[in-house]
Amino acid sequence: YIRAFFDVVDVTSDLYEPALIVLNNVIDTEKPDLIYASMFDDVAIDLAVYHDIPLVVNYAAPLGSMFDYEDLAAAPDGFLWGTIEEHLTLWHRLRKYVRLIMVISGTTGSSSKVNAIREKYDIPAINDPLTNWKRAAVVVSFPFGIQIARPLRPLTYVV
């Protein structure tokens, strides 16, 4: 399934510029008070930050796969083929890091393409997509299973 994910990322990077142009025109015309975007909608997230519009990100994945890479090794989740055990074995932690390296290396070309487009439109280039989430409210709507108790990042809400 990881190769299919890379294919989707590659196709969406090809659609980034046309979507950027259309959404930027809508924002210039409509002047929204808030943007509510999917976790994968880089264009909406980038433009919310660029235009200084309040942002809410709908995060439909386990909490363990968001924010810090250290969380990936410590928290149980299924996003990177993890485990649902409370305490991970060394093998589970290693497997998560290997999967993370595969994801980063598999999306580097697409990220570079999108960053070139960002720079063309004076939008700051980023290497970590979560960079733009730092001032956004994040709504976590992952319905599968019960999340373990853990401190949540500021502006993060589990619904």
matplotlib code that plots the C-alpha trace (Angstrom):
import matplotlib.pyplot as plt

x = [0.0, 3.0, 3.7, 0.1, 0.5, 3.6, 1.7, -1.1, 1.4, 3.0, -0.3, -1.4, 1.9, 1.1, -2.3, -0.9, -0.4, -3.8, -5.5, -3.4, -4.4, -8.2, -8.3, -6.2, -8.8, -11.6, -9.9, -9.2, -12.9, -14.7, -12.3, -13.2, -13.1, -11.9, -10.5, -11.4, -9.1, -8.3, -4.9, -3.9, -5.0, -1.6, -3.0, -5.7, -3.3, -0.6, -3.0, -4.5, -1.1, -0.1, -3.2, -3.2, -6.6, -7.5, -7.1, -8.7, -7.2, -9.2, -6.8, -8.3, -5.4, -4.1, -2.6, 0.7, 1.4, 1.3, 3.6, 7.0, 8.8, 9.7, 5.9, 6.0, 8.5, 6.8, 3.0, 0.9, -0.8, -1.6, -0.6, 2.9, 2.2, 2.6, 1.1, -1.8, 0.2, 0.8, 4.5, 6.3, 9.0, 12.3, 11.2, 8.0, 10.0, 12.6, 9.9, 8.3, 11.5, 12.2, 8.7, 9.2, 12.4, 10.6, 7.8, 10.3, 12.5, 9.4, 7.9, 11.1, 10.7, 7.1, 7.9, 10.7, 8.2, 5.6, 8.3, 9.4, 5.8, 5.5, 8.6, 7.2, 4.2, 6.1, 4.8, 7.6, 8.9, 8.6, 10.1, 7.7, 4.0, 3.2, 5.1, 1.9, -0.2, 1.5, -1.0, -4.0, -6.7, -6.5, -9.6, -8.8, -11.6, -10.0, -12.8, -10.9, -10.1, -9.5, -6.5, -4.2, -4.2, -1.4, -0.9, -2.3, -0.6, -2.0, -5.1, -5.6, -9.1, -10.2, -13.8]
y = [0.0, 2.3, 2.4, 3.5, 6.2, 7.5, 7.5, 9.5, 12.0, 12.3, 13.0, 15.5, 17.4, 17.8, 19.3, 21.7, 24.7, 24.7, 24.2, 27.0, 29.4, 28.6, 28.7, 31.9, 33.5, 32.3, 33.7, 37.0, 37.3, 35.8, 36.8, 33.8, 34.1, 30.5, 27.7, 24.1, 21.8, 18.1, 17.0, 16.3, 19.6, 21.4, 24.1, 25.2, 25.0, 26.9, 29.7, 29.9, 30.6, 32.8, 35.0, 34.8, 33.2, 31.1, 27.4, 24.2, 20.9, 17.8, 15.0, 11.6, 9.4, 8.0, 10.6, 8.7, 9.6, 13.3, 16.1, 14.8, 11.8, 10.7, 10.1, 7.6, 5.4, 5.7, 5.7, 2.8, 3.5, 1.8, 4.5, 3.3, -0.4, 0.0, -2.0, -1.5, -2.7, -0.2, -1.0, -1.4, -4.0, -3.0, -4.6, -2.5, 0.7, -0.2, -1.1, 2.3, 4.2, 2.1, 2.9, 6.6, 6.7, 5.0, 7.6, 10.5, 9.1, 8.2, 11.7, 13.8, 14.3, 15.4, 17.7, 19.4, 19.9, 21.5, 23.7, 25.0, 26.1, 27.6, 29.7, 30.8, 32.3, 33.7, 31.0, 29.8, 26.4, 23.8, 20.3, 19.1, 19.5, 19.9, 23.2, 25.1, 23.3, 25.0, 27.7, 25.7, 24.0, 20.3, 18.1, 14.5, 12.3, 8.9, 6.4, 3.1, 1.9, 3.7, 6.0, 5.6, 8.4, 10.9, 14.7, 16.4, 19.2, 22.7, 23.3, 19.5, 18.1, 14.5, 14.2]
z = [0.0, 0.5, -3.3, -4.0, -1.4, -3.3, -6.5, -5.0, -3.6, -7.0, -8.7, -6.1, -6.5, -10.2, -9.3, -6.6, -8.9, -10.7, -7.3, -5.8, -8.5, -8.2, -4.4, -4.2, -6.6, -4.3, -1.2, -2.9, -3.9, -0.9, 2.0, 4.2, 8.0, 8.5, 6.5, 7.5, 5.6, 5.3, 6.6, 3.0, 1.5, 1.2, -0.9, 1.5, 4.5, 2.7, 1.6, 5.1, 6.5, 3.6, 3.9, 7.7, 7.8, 10.9, 10.1, 11.4, 10.1, 10.1, 11.0, 10.2, 11.4, 14.8, 17.1, 17.2, 13.6, 14.0, 15.0, 16.3, 14.8, 18.3, 18.8, 16.1, 17.9, 21.3, 20.7, 19.3, 16.0, 12.7, 10.3, 9.9, 10.5, 14.2, 17.0, 19.4, 22.4, 25.1, 25.3, 22.0, 21.4, 19.9, 16.7, 16.5, 17.2, 14.5, 12.0, 12.5, 11.9, 8.7, 7.5, 8.3, 6.3, 3.4, 3.5, 3.6, 0.8, -1.3, -1.2, -1.5, -5.3, -5.0, -2.0, -4.0, -6.9, -4.6, -2.8, -6.2, -6.9, -3.4, -4.0, -7.4, -5.7, -2.7, -0.3, 2.0, 1.1, 3.8, 4.4, 7.0, 6.2, 9.9, 10.0, 8.9, 11.5, 14.5, 14.9, 13.6, 15.6, 14.9, 15.0, 15.3, 14.0, 13.8, 14.7, 14.8, 18.3, 21.5, 21.7, 24.7, 27.3, 26.5, 26.6, 23.6, 21.7, 22.1, 19.9, 19.4, 20.0, 19.8, 18.6]

ax = plt.figure().add_subplot(projection="3d")
ax.plot(x, y, z, "-o")
ax.set_aspect("equal")
plt.show()
